[in-house]
């Protein structure tokens, strides 16, 4: 699952080959992401980072086991932050 995320003004001001305001590229039909995909775990990790929380340490207990909110796949996406 990929999400459309608009880049910050600082990223748009840089010399970039992508369309202004976008952080990834799709195929000609707009169906699949072909460059710089942002997945839901990455988006959750970025939101938690912006809230001042470490996404690798925020856990919840279920059935006697601790689970991370971003599972094992989340990474903070620096391109969408100002």
C-alpha positions as CSV (number, residue, x, y, z in Angstrom):
1,X,0.0,0.0,0.0
2,X,1.5,3.3,-1.0
3,X,0.3,6.8,-0.2
4,X,0.6,10.1,-2.0
5,X,2.6,12.5,0.2
6,X,3.3,16.1,-0.7
7,X,6.9,17.3,-0.1
8,X,7.8,20.4,1.9
9,X,8.7,23.8,0.4
10,X,12.4,23.1,1.2
11,X,12.4,20.0,-0.9
12,X,10.6,21.8,-3.8
13,X,13.2,24.6,-3.7
14,X,16.1,22.2,-4.3
15,X,17.2,21.2,-7.8
16,X,15.1,18.1,-8.3
17,X,14.2,16.1,-11.4
18,X,10.8,15.0,-10.1
19,X,7.6,16.9,-10.3
20,X,7.3,19.8,-7.8
21,X,5.6,18.7,-4.6
22,X,5.8,14.9,-5.1
23,X,8.3,12.6,-3.4
24,X,7.8,9.6,-5.7
25,X,7.0,8.7,-9.3
26,X,4.4,6.3,-10.7
27,X,4.1,4.5,-14.0
28,X,2.3,6.1,-16.9
29,X,-1.1,4.9,-15.7
30,X,-0.6,6.1,-12.1
31,X,-1.2,2.5,-10.9
32,X,2.2,1.4,-9.4
33,X,4.9,3.4,-7.7
34,X,8.2,3.1,-9.6
35,X,10.4,5.4,-7.5
36,X,10.7,6.3,-3.8
37,X,7.6,4.4,-2.4
38,X,6.2,5.4,1.0
39,X,4.6,2.5,2.7
40,X,2.1,2.6,5.6
41,X,4.7,1.5,8.2
42,X,7.0,4.3,7.0
43,X,4.2,6.8,7.3
44,X,3.4,5.7,10.8
45,X,7.1,5.9,11.8
46,X,7.3,9.4,10.4
47,X,4.2,10.5,12.2
48,X,5.5,9.1,15.5
49,X,8.8,10.8,14.9
50,X,7.0,14.2,14.4
51,X,5.2,13.6,17.7
52,X,8.5,13.2,19.4
53,X,8.3,9.4,19.9
54,X,10.8,6.8,18.9
55,X,8.9,4.3,16.7
56,X,11.2,1.5,17.6
57,X,10.4,1.8,21.4
58,X,6.7,2.4,21.3
59,X,5.1,-1.0,21.9
60,X,1.9,-2.6,23.0
61,X,1.3,-5.9,24.7
62,X,-0.9,-8.5,23.1
63,X,-1.2,-12.2,24.1
64,X,1.9,-11.8,26.4
65,X,4.1,-10.4,23.7
66,X,5.2,-6.8,22.9
67,X,4.5,-5.6,19.4
68,X,5.8,-2.4,17.8
69,X,3.3,0.0,16.1
70,X,5.4,0.0,13.0
71,X,6.1,-3.7,13.0
72,X,9.7,-4.5,11.8
73,X,9.5,-2.5,8.6
74,X,9.0,1.2,9.5
75,X,11.6,3.9,8.6
76,X,11.3,7.6,9.1
77,X,10.9,9.4,5.7
78,X,13.1,12.5,5.9
79,X,12.0,13.9,2.5
80,X,8.5,14.8,3.7
81,X,9.6,16.7,6.8
82,X,10.4,20.4,6.8
